Amino acid sequence: MQKIITITLNPSLDKGITVKELVAEKKLQCSIPTLEPGGGGINVSRALEHLGCNSLSLYMYGGYTGNKLYDMMNATGVECRAFRINGDTRENMIVVDKLTNAQYRFGMTSPTLTEEEWQQPLRFLEENVGFEYVVASGSLPTGVPMDYFGKVAAIVHKKGAKLIIDTSGEALKHAVKVGVYLIKPNLTELSNLNELEELKKEEIICAAKNIINDQGSEVVVVSMGANGAILVSANETISLPAPTLKLKSTVGAGDSMVAGLVLGITRNYDWTDTLKLGIACGSAATMNEGTALCKKNDVEDLFKRI
């Protein structure tokens, strides 16, 4: 059993194209599309693979698109356990307007999962031992209860492992109610957890501390895009900037950041270097066009610069 398990309930086939100019009511000549397996946990596992770290990816798949996803995941080198569903795996589209360099991201509706289907990853966790970290990342498909990641948290606690959550909305709130090891909210998600409309800069650390004091999460990493990130634990508060880069795509940047944080934790880095590695991975992903994730050489270079 791998030490790290990732869970993706709502994976996707991510298609990336470019057009000379995005104009309404006209036929537009597009580039040859790039196609990548996508979804939170899948992206984390793929990014870890790029960094030379093994993991086990649990994900759902169904229909023609699901079969394509299955084949592509088998070609990545990531160890997988795929669970069949009756619905079709969704597709996402990323369109870049080359005239303005603006990126348009279209997320398709998820399939609807039955209880029998969404129970499959839970049973897998119940029936297996040896894993130390579980990363539950991404959105919940239609039909999956909002407390799903809370159910995952309960099993992970029982197994003596640590749960890392990267999701939003009610799904994140339910996970925090049970208590997890680490969450990676952005400012909007952190505001929602504290039932505030918008956090001011000076309120961020206090908001993260509230979650820790309520035993919602042992560590809170607040991602702030180009402004870097803040890591808060019971004993430490660390703020680091993001390197200044020419942005090509933000797709997968958050998932790459999670991969960096997980890698730092498993390597027993201190929290400063763990945050530095997370930011390096997230920033490295923005250096690539379309749906590509972080690359090891870029990560190593940025890690030295931060």
N, C-alpha and C positions, 0 to 999 in steps of 0.2 A: 504493500500500500504506500502510495506517495505521501510525503509529509504535508503537502499542500493540496487541498481540494478546492476547486472553484465550482460555483453553481450558477447556471444561466437558464432561467425559466422561459425567457422571451428572446431567444436568439434571432438573428436575421441574416439575410444575404445582403451585404452592403455593396451597392453599385455606385461607382464614381465616374462622372463624365465632365468634360469641359465644352463650352460653346464660345464662339467669338464674342457674341453679345446676346444677352437674354432679352428678347423682344417679344411682346405679346402678339398673338394672331399671325405669326409667321412660322413657316417651316424652318427649323434650325438644324444646321449640320453639326452633329455631335462627334466627339472623339470616340475612339474604340473604348468601351467601358472597362474599367478595372472591376474586379469582383473579389470580395474578401468575405470570409466568415466573420460575423459580428455579433454583438451583444456583450454586456458587461463582463461576465465571468469568462467567456470565451476570449475576449480581448486581453484580459488579465493573464490567462494561461498562455496565450500566444506571445505576449510581451515578455513573460517570464522565460519562455523558450528562447526568444531572441537573446536574452541575457544569460543563457546557459543554465537556467534553473528548471528542474522538472516539476510538473504538477499533474493532477488528474482533473480533467474537465468533465463535469456532469452537465448535460444539456438535453433539451427536448427537441425533437425534429418530426416533421410530417409533410406529406405531399411531395410534389415534384421539387419544390424549392428546398424542402427538408432533405431530400435525397442528395441534392447538389451540395448542401451544407455538410452533410455526412461525409461525402467523398472528399471535400476540401479539407475538412478537419483531419481526416485520416492521413492527408498528405502533408500536414503541418509538422508532424513529429511529436505533437502533444498527445499524451495518453488520454483516452476518452472513454466515457461510459455514456452512451446515447440512449435516450428513452423515447420510444415511438409514441406519437399522438395521432389522433384522427384528423385534426385540422392541418392547414398548410402553414409552414414556417413563413413568417412575414419577410418582405423585402424593404430595404431603405434605399433612398436615392440621394446622392450628394452631387449637386450641380455647381460648377465654378464658372462664373462669368469672367472670361479672360480680359475683357475691356476694363472692368472695374476691380477685378480680383475678389469680388464678393462671392461668398459661398452660401448656397441655399441647400438646406437639409430637409428632406421630406421623409417623415417616419410613418410607415404604414401600420394599419390596425393589426393588433395581435390576434392569433387564433384563440378560440375558447377551449379551455382545458376542463376535462371532467375531474371529479375527485379522485378516481382511480389513477388518472394520469399524473396529477400533481403530487400524489402520495408517493410516487416511485422514488424520487430523490431522498425523501424522508426515510423510506424503508432502507435504502442503500446505506445511509448514515447509521441507522439503527443496527444494521446487520454486520457492519464492518468496524475494524479497529486499526490503530496504527497511525492514523492521521493526527496532526498536531495543530493545523490551521485550516479553517474553512473560510473562503471568501465568497460571500453572497452578494452579487452585484447585478444591477440593472432593474428594469421594471417588472411588475407582475402582470402576466397575461389575464385576459378576461376569464372569469370563473375561478381564479385562485383567491382564497381569502386574504384580506389585508393583514392578518396576523401571521402569515406564512413564515416570515423570517423570525418571528417570535418562536414558532414551532421549531425552526432550525436551531435557534439559540438554545432552547431547552435540551435538545439532543446533544448539541456540541458541549454544553456544560457537563452533561452526564458522562460524556466520553473523556472529559478532562482536557479538551482541546480549546482553542481560542477562535472566536468568530470575528471576522472583519466584514463590515457592512458598508456598501456604497449604493444607496438607493435614495428615494425621496418620498415626500408626502406621508400618507397614513402608514405605508409599509415600513418606513423608517421609524415612525412614532411607536409602532407596535414592537419593533425590535428593541428599541431603547427601553421600553417598559419592562422587558424581560432582563435586559442587561447584556452587553456585548464587550468585546475586548477593545475594538477600535472602530470609529466611524469617520467618514470623510465628507462632511457636508460642505456645500458652498455657502455663501452668505445668506442667500434666500432660504435654503434648507435649515440653516442654523437659526434663522429668525423664526421660522415656522415651529421648530422644536421648542422655542421659548415663548411661543404664542405672541410674537411681536410682528408688526407689519414690516419693519425694516430696522436693522441694527446699525447704529452709528459705529464708527471705527473704534472708539474708546470703549464700546460695550462688548466687543467680540470675545475678549478673553473671559470676562465675567460670564457671558452666555455659555461658553464652553465649560467653565468651572461648574456652573449650575448642573449640567448634565452629569459631570463626573461626581459631584457631591450627592446627586440623587441615585448614583450607582447605575446610571444608564449606559455608560461606557467608561472604560478605564483610560482611554486615550481619545482625544478629539483632534483631528487634523482638518483645519479650515482652509479649503482651497480658494484662492482669490485670483486665479488667472494670471494675467501679466504682472500682478502685484505680489506674486509669490504665495506663501502659505504660512500658517501659524500652527504649531503643534502644542497642545496643552495636555499635561498629565497632572496627577495629584501633586507632584513635586517640581515640575518644570514647565516653563513657558518659553518656546523658541520661535522666533520669527525670522524667516529668510526670504530674500527677494528672488524673483525669477530673472534669469539672464535675458538681456535684450537681444531679440532675434527677429529675423524676417519671417513673418507668419505665412505659412502656406496652407495649413489645414488644422482645424481644432478637433477633427474626428479622432476619437480614441485617446485624446490627451489625458482625460481623467482616469481612464482605465490603465494607461501606461503609468500614471502617477501611483495608483494603487499597487501595481506590480512592483514598482520601486520600493514602496513602503514595506511590502511583504518581504521582498528580498533582503532589505536592510534588517528587518526583525529576525529573519531566519539566520542571518549571518552574525547575529548578536552585536550589531552596530549600536553605538549610543544613539540617543534620540536626535541629536544634532545631525549626525551623518545619515541616519535613516530618513530624516526630512529632506536633507540635501539630495539623497539618491532619488526620493520620490519626485522632487521638483525637477531634477535632471532628466528623469524618464518622461515626465509629462511634457517638459519643454522640448525634448528630442522628438517627440511625436509631432509637434507643430512644424518641424522642419521638413516634413515629408508631405507630398501632395496626396489628395484623395483620402483613402481609407487606410493608408499604411500606419503602422505603429512605430514605437521607438526602435532605434538601431543601437547596438551595443557600442560601437565606436563613438557615436554622437553622445551617448550617455556618459561614457568615460571622460570625454573632453569637457562636457558641461559640468560634471561633478567636480572637476578641478577648478572650474571658473567660479562656482557659486560660493 
